[in-house]
């Protein structure tokens, strides 16, 4: 599965990290602020991509 975050139309590569028995990503604070994410967000898989 491809995970990408578009920032000013340029893809940014991030690394999956082990979190307990799962995997996750750490999103840069500046990007979270730019899109207005503060706490809980919705996530889905659409067309083979993870969408927040």
C-alpha positions as YAML, in Angstrom:
chain: A
units: angstrom
residues:
- id: 1
  name: UNK
  ca: [0.00, 0.00, 0.00]
- id: 2
  name: UNK
  ca: [1.34, 3.44, -0.87]
- id: 3
  name: UNK
  ca: [1.19, 6.10, 1.80]
- id: 4
  name: UNK
  ca: [1.91, 9.60, 0.66]
- id: 5
  name: UNK
  ca: [1.18, 13.04, 1.91]
- id: 6
  name: UNK
  ca: [1.00, 15.85, -0.62]
- id: 7
  name: UNK
  ca: [2.51, 19.11, 0.54]
- id: 8
  name: UNK
  ca: [2.35, 21.93, -1.99]
- id: 9
  name: UNK
  ca: [1.83, 19.29, -4.72]
- id: 10
  name: UNK
  ca: [5.13, 17.52, -3.97]
- id: 11
  name: UNK
  ca: [4.92, 14.00, -2.47]
- id: 12
  name: UNK
  ca: [6.67, 13.53, 0.85]
- id: 13
  name: UNK
  ca: [8.08, 10.14, 1.82]
- id: 14
  name: UNK
  ca: [7.48, 9.07, 5.43]
- id: 15
  name: UNK
  ca: [8.55, 5.92, 7.28]
- id: 16
  name: UNK
  ca: [6.24, 3.37, 8.89]
- id: 17
  name: UNK
  ca: [7.12, 2.87, 12.57]
- id: 18
  name: UNK
  ca: [6.26, -0.02, 14.85]
- id: 19
  name: UNK
  ca: [3.78, 1.02, 17.55]
- id: 20
  name: UNK
  ca: [3.05, -2.00, 19.75]
- id: 21
  name: UNK
  ca: [1.59, -4.71, 17.48]
- id: 22
  name: UNK
  ca: [0.68, -2.16, 14.80]
- id: 23
  name: UNK
  ca: [2.48, 0.25, 12.49]
- id: 24
  name: UNK
  ca: [2.00, 3.98, 12.22]
- id: 25
  name: UNK
  ca: [3.40, 7.20, 10.87]
- id: 26
  name: UNK
  ca: [4.49, 10.42, 12.50]
- id: 27
  name: UNK
  ca: [3.21, 13.43, 10.57]
- id: 28
  name: UNK
  ca: [5.26, 16.64, 10.74]
- id: 29
  name: UNK
  ca: [3.74, 19.31, 13.01]
- id: 30
  name: UNK
  ca: [3.88, 21.96, 10.27]
- id: 31
  name: UNK
  ca: [1.79, 19.83, 7.91]
- id: 32
  name: UNK
  ca: [-0.75, 19.03, 10.63]
- id: 33
  name: UNK
  ca: [-1.13, 22.74, 11.35]
- id: 34
  name: UNK
  ca: [-1.43, 23.60, 7.66]
- id: 35
  name: UNK
  ca: [-4.36, 21.21, 7.15]
- id: 36
  name: UNK
  ca: [-5.96, 22.00, 10.52]
- id: 37
  name: UNK
  ca: [-5.58, 18.59, 12.19]
- id: 38
  name: UNK
  ca: [-5.67, 18.91, 15.98]
- id: 39
  name: UNK
  ca: [-6.80, 15.62, 17.58]
- id: 40
  name: UNK
  ca: [-9.09, 13.04, 16.02]
- id: 41
  name: UNK
  ca: [-9.29, 12.69, 12.25]
- id: 42
  name: UNK
  ca: [-11.09, 10.40, 9.83]
- id: 43
  name: UNK
  ca: [-9.08, 7.97, 7.71]
- id: 44
  name: UNK
  ca: [-10.08, 5.77, 4.76]
- id: 45
  name: UNK
  ca: [-8.54, 3.71, 1.99]
- id: 46
  name: UNK
  ca: [-9.54, 4.93, -1.47]
- id: 47
  name: UNK
  ca: [-8.11, 3.57, -4.69]
- id: 48
  name: UNK
  ca: [-5.23, 1.89, -2.86]
- id: 49
  name: UNK
  ca: [-4.21, 5.06, -0.99]
- id: 50
  name: UNK
  ca: [-4.66, 6.10, 2.63]
- id: 51
  name: UNK
  ca: [-6.74, 9.29, 2.78]
- id: 52
  name: UNK
  ca: [-7.12, 11.47, 5.87]
...
